[in-house]
Amino acid sequence: MRASDLVDREARARLESAVREAERATRGEIVLAVVGACDEYGSVGWRLGVALAVAVFTGLHAFALLLPWWVYLAAQGLGLLAGHALARIEPIRRHLLPHRLVETRVHERARRCFAENGLTRTQEQTGILLFVALLERRVVVLGDAGIHGALDPDESWEDVVDLAVRGLRDGRAVEGLEAAVKRCGEILARHVPADTARNPDELPDAVVVED
C-alpha cells in the first residue's frame, strides 16, 4: 500500500489534529512519519526467481522426456521472470523479507527521518518521532536525549508501538495511529509537562508521508 493512499487528505487532517492535541500538555514535539517501504529490497525478486528457475529445471529434468536445450533455458528464464513478478505483490514480498534485514533497514530509515525532520534541534531535546513503515509492518519510536532522560528506567514506548501495529494489522491504521499519538502525548505530559507561561510549537504538526 502506498503511504499517500493510506494517509489521504482526510486522514492527514485527523492525524495532524491528534498531534496538535497531544502536544498541548507537553513541551515535547511529536513528528509522525509514514513511509511505504524502507528499502527496495531488490534481492528478494532475484532470490525467488532463482529458486523457481532451479525448481523448473529440476522438474523438467526429472519428469519430462528429453527436450532441446533451449526449452530448459527458456523455462528457467520464465522462472526468473515469474519470481520478480511475484515478489512485487506486497503480501508475498513481505513474507520473503529476511527479519534481520527488515529490522536493520527500518531502524536506519527511522534514524534518517529523525534527523531530516529537525527532531535534533528542539531547545530542550524533547523531539520524538513516531515512525511507521507500511511494507515492513514496523513501528519505531525515537526520542531525543531530553525525552530518554526523563523516562523512568523501566519505562518504554511499547504501548505506543502496540497501538499503532494493532491498527495496521486490523485494517484500522488511522485509528491506530491516532491512539498511538494520543498515548505519546500522555507519556510526554507526565514527564515533560507544558510550561504554562510558554509552550512554543517548535516543529510542524504535518504528517510526513513518503511513498
N, C-alpha and C positions, 0 to 999 in steps of 0.2 A: 504493500500500500504506500502511495506517495504521501509524504508528510503534509503537503498542501491540500490533499483531498481530505485527510482526516481533520486537519485544523483549518477549516474553511472560515469565511468571514464571520459567521455566527459563532463558531467555536472560539475564534480569536477574541471576539468581544467578551465572551463569557470568561475565558481564562485570564484575560488582562484585568477584568473586573475582580476576579478572585485574587490576583496578585496584589492589586491596589488595596483590597480589603485586608489581606493578610499582613501587609506592611504597616497598616495604621497603628498597630500596637507595639511595634518593634523598631529598633534602629537598624535592624538587618535589611539587606537589599536582596530580593529574590529575583532570579532570572530563570524563566522556563524555556527550555530549548527542546525541540522535537525534530529529529532527523530521520530520513528514510532508511539509511544504512551508514555504517561507519567505514565501510570499505567496499570495493567492487568484488572482492573475493573471486578473482578471475580463475584461480587454480581449481575451483570447485567443478566448473564445467569440463575442464581437461581431465580431472580425475575420474569423473563419471563417464566421460566419453571413452577413455582408455579402458575402463572396466567393461563397458558394453562391447567395445571392439574385440577385446580378448574373449568375452563370452560368445560373441557371434562366431569368431574364428574357431573356437573350441567346439561349438555346437555343429558347425558345418563339417569340421574335420572328423567328428565322432559319428555323426548320424547321416550325412549326405554321401551320395556317390561321388566318385572322383570328379572334380569340377575344374574348369580352367582357372589359371592363377588369377586372372583379372576379376573373377567372381569373388574370390576371397578378399582381394584388395578393395573392391567396391563395397563389400559387406562391412569391412572394418571402417571404411570411410563413413558409411551411413551410421555406424555405431558411434563414431566420434561426433558427428553432427547431431545425432539424437541426444547424446549426453549433454551437449551445450544447450540444446533447446529445452530439455527437461530441467536443467539447472537454473533456467530463467524463471521457472514457476516458483513463486515465493515460498509456499509450504515445503516443497522439495528442497529448494536451496537452503532454507533454514535448517532442515533436518540433516543436511550434509555438512554443515559448517562444524569444524573442529571446536570443541568447547574452549580449549586454551587459547586458540587464535581469536575467537569471539571476545573473550574476556580482555585480551590484550588490546584489540582494536577499539573496543568500546571505551576503555579507560583512557587510551591515548587520545581519542577524539573528544572525550569529555574534558580532558585537561586543556586541549587546544581551545575548545569552546569557552572555557573558564577565562582564559587569557584574552581571547578575541573580543569578548563582550564586556571588558572593563571591570571584571569582578575583583581584580587585584588592586584597584585604585580607589576603593572606598576609604573614607577618612579613618574609620575605626577597624578596618579589615573585617567587616561584617557582611561581605558578599557571600551569597550561597547560590549554587547552580543546581537546578533540578533538570537532569539531562535524560532524555528518552530516545532510545534507538528502536525504531519500529521493526525492521527486519530481524534484528537480534532478540527482540522482546526483552531488552535490558533497560533498567532504570538506575542511574547513578546520581547520588547527591554529593556534591563537593562544597565544602565550606572553607572560607579563608581563616587565617590564624586567629582572628578575634572571635570567631564562632567556636572553633575547636577548643580554644582556651576557656570558654565559658561553659561548655557542656560538662556534665558530671562524668567521672571516669568510666562508669558502667553504662553510659547512655550512647545511643546510636540513632541513625536515621532509618532503621528498619521499618518502622511504622509507615513512614512516608513512602518508601520503596514498595512495600506490600500493597498499599492503597493504589498506587499507580499501576503496578503489574497486574493486580486483580482486575482493574478496569480494562486493561488491554486484553486480557485473556477472556473476559466475559463479553467482549464486544461493546463495552460502555467506556471507551477510552476517555472521552471528555469529562464524564462524571468522575472517573477515577483520578484524573489529573486535577480537577477542581478540589477533590477531597485531599489529595496529596499536598497541594499548595496551602490549603487551609491548615493542615496538620503542621506543615513547615512554619506557618505563622504562629501557631500556638506554642511550638517549641521555642522559637525565637523570642516571642513575647515574654516567656518565662525567664529566659537567660539574658537577653539584651533588650529590655523593655524600652519603649519610646520615651524620649525626653519630652516632657510636657511643654517645655518652653520652645523647643526647636527640634524638628524631625524632618530634615530635608530629604527629598526623593532624589538620591544620587544617580540612580540608573533608570533607564526606560522600563516601563512595565510591559512593553510589547513582547509578544511571544516570538522567539527566534525559530523560524521554520526553514528547514533545508531538505530539498528532495534528493 
